[in-house]
Amino acid sequence: MERDSIEETISAIIDCMRASNHCFSKSLQEEDVLMVKECIRLTRECADVCALALNALETDSAFAKPIGALCAQVCDTCAVECGRHLMDHCQQCAEACLRCAEACRNLAAA
């Protein structure tokens, strides 16, 4: 994979991790936390898997491709859940997750 492509993937992962952490924090402050319970769980998992993918890319891990595939799967799932909620932080998270999923799928396929 070319360095520019790796840098773009790293950028998408960082953006997704930040959006997931932000959505996680904001969702915990919602009046009806139970309504966003699954969103809270998935944003936490998404941020964790993004951190793993970021570390794999930055250390040129032999497992970067399968971790990228896992990251894409988690991001897709998180995007669907966050996309169900109308709050800005959920919508922004869903968009970042979709961008990250695409970048990680490209990484896994390279």
NORBELVEN-V510418 format. One line per field, one symbol per residue. phi: phi as a letter, one per 40 degrees, with the letter a starting at -180 (. if undefined). A space follows every 10 residues. Layout:
phi->???
This chain:
phi->.cdccccccd ccccdccccc cccdcccccc cbcccbdccc cccccccccc ccccccccbf cccdcccccc cccccdcccc ccccbccdcc cccdcccccc dccccccccc
